[in-house]
Amino acid sequence: QNPYWERVEDVSSDGGNASIMLNGKKLTSAFPIVFQSQAYDLSSLSNPAIKFDFIGAASNSNPLNEMKIYYSKECGIWKDLATIPSVELFYAGLYSSDFKPDDNTIWNDTLMFDHVGANDLKSENVRFKFEYTVASFANRLYIDNIRIGEEADLMIESNNTSNRFGLSLYPNPATEKANVIFNNNTKRNIEVKVFNILRSEVINVFSGNLDKGFQSFEMNLSSIDNGVYFLSISSEGVILETTKMIIQ
């Protein structure tokens, strides 16, 4: 049992009944918040990997918290697996009230495997550790749908969600500048634009052909009035993902 993580009903990334939630507003400790998995026998897998869904929100415009994932095949010896930075951890944006995903929320996910040398996850006694570093105030963070299996199978599963970009805007709220980050899962023509609440275009961030992979653009917002806007990714006239943006 971990007193900081709690099971919450009616919040799930995959249509299930529950997920686990960390309430960042209650965290004052300078020490990492940790929970560990049970032991798994992954020795029969060719290329073991772990994958899970997550979604979090920030409580200020400069979130600093991050989450590191470790694994161990020997008692007490932990090895780095991956780090989820704050820009991805809180990509739902800024919320003054308690953040709770709804049915329209697009959760982020991550696929993790041993990147260095032989895959040490191929073992009879593998545990995973999630370590949340507290460096600033934050809102709620949810984790759901943890899957462990063959790397190739989990990657195919990701490719089936073809309209899922993990669109992130940071900081949000923004002032004169903001960074747009997303994952383009196939080479295609992409338009990234900002619209006002009347759906009139105010900024054309990018328009052209993009290769597959993570993309990052910096926006100059100095000429835009304060208010609520929407950042959209579209291809061939079809809007693929939209997120709310606040300029102040």
Residue, then its C-alpha position, 0 to 999 in steps of 0.5 A: q500500500n502507498p498512502y500517496w497513490e489511490r484507486v479512483e473509480d470511473v476514471s480509465s483510459d481504456g473503458g475500464n472501471a478505475s485507475i490510480m491517482l496521485n494528488g500533486k496538491k497534497l505533496t509537500s515532501a522533498f523526497p520522491i514518491v515511490f510505488q513498486s510492482q510485484a515480481y514478474d517472470l519475463s524469461s519466456l519473452s524475446n524482447p520484454a517491454i512495459k507500457f502504460d497510459f498516463i495523464g496529468a495536469a499542472s497547477n502553475s505555468n512552470p511544472l517541474n515534477e517528473m517521473k522516473i521508471y526503474y527495473s530490478k532483476e536483483c533485490g535492491i539493485w535498480k536500473d534506469l528504464a526511462t524518464i517522463p519529463s514534466v512537459e509530457l507528464f502534465y500535458a493536459g494543461l493548467y487546471s485551477s480545480d482538481f483535474k479529472p479526465d473525461d470520456n473525451t480525454i486523450w491519454n498519453d502512453t509510453l513504451m519502455f524497454d532496456h535500451v542498453g546492451a542485452n535486454d535485462l528485462k528477460s529475467e525470471n524476477v523483474r520488478f518495476k519502480f515508479e519514482y515521482t520527483v516533487a519539485s513544484f506544485a502540481n495537480r493530479l496525475y493518473i496511471d492506467n492500463i499497465r501492460i507487459g509483453e513483447e515489444a513488437d506487440l505493444m508497438i503495433e498496438s500504438n500504431n493502431t491509434s493513428n490520430r493520437f499525437g500526444l499534443s503538448l503545449y508548454p507553458n500553458p498559460a503562455t505569454e510571449k512564447a510557447n512550445v508545441i510538441f507532438n509525435n507524428n506517427t507517419k510521414r504526411n502533410i501537416e498543418v499546425k494552427v491557432f484559432n480563436i474562440l470564433r474558430s478564426e485562424v490567428i497563427n499558422v504555426f506550420s504547414g508542410n510535409l513532416d517526417k515521422g517522429f517527435q516534432s517541436f515548434e516555437m510560437n511567437l505570441s506577442s501579437i495576440d491578445n490575451g484570452v482563450y485559443f485553440l491549437s489544432i493539428s490537421s492533415e488534408g483538411v481533417i482535424l486530428e487533435t486540438t488542445k486549449m491554449i490560454i494567453q495571458 
